[in-house]
């Protein structure tokens, strides 16, 4: 049985898994699919492919370099995936201790090259979604390697995370970035109010009913996500986007 309903995505997943196994060998413990391919509303040609690669230990320099070459090659050979792949390489130790310790993660995500970062407990929602809804592409079930996370812990960290958007939204100039901010805050509000995370689109449609005064802006964000153009007058919508983000943060934290 194929992991998704999209042949091009399945081909990408097969290729990534095979190449990861070549680079990492037995150090690759598991590979898990999450994001919109799991929660729904995957937009072909737009949505990201989100993966967690569980590894036996932190990546060494040779492994990092080989994985970077691998990721560069995937995009070179299949440009449709440029800026549409997010993969986190995290050790088994990190997947057990993320509530109390920081860990090194190898990460590639839209707009950023493959690099190493330090992840703290604010990454907990990512691991929660993999644990609760992730699709296993290789290895044991995610519940057997990821520390248990309660729904209360998940929602609390969502609340902590949204605080950062007061600053982040100040740098969201392009319409596509503004759409990302608006839809992400819609999803955060949905999560806090309803206790589960859904796709950005589903959360946006819900938020239009919950926040009728902002319905038109949310509708624009859904459109910008599909048709964002570099020559648009991005600056005209920044103030309203920033007001919306701060308004929703206040709702979430109230």
Secondary structure, DSSP 8 states (H G I E B T S, - for coil): --SSS-HHHHHHHHHHHHHHHHHHGGGEEEEEEETHHHHS---TTTS-EEEEEEESS---HHHHHHHHHHHHHHHHH-GGGTT-EEEEEEEHHHHHHTTT--EEEEEEETTEEEEEEEE-GGGHHHHHHHHHH-EEEESS-GGGTS----HHHHHHHHHHHHTTHHHHGGG--SHHHHHHHHHHHHHHHHHHHHSS---HHHHHHHHHHH-GGGHHHHHHHHHHHHH--TTS-THHHHHHHHHHHHHHHHHHH-
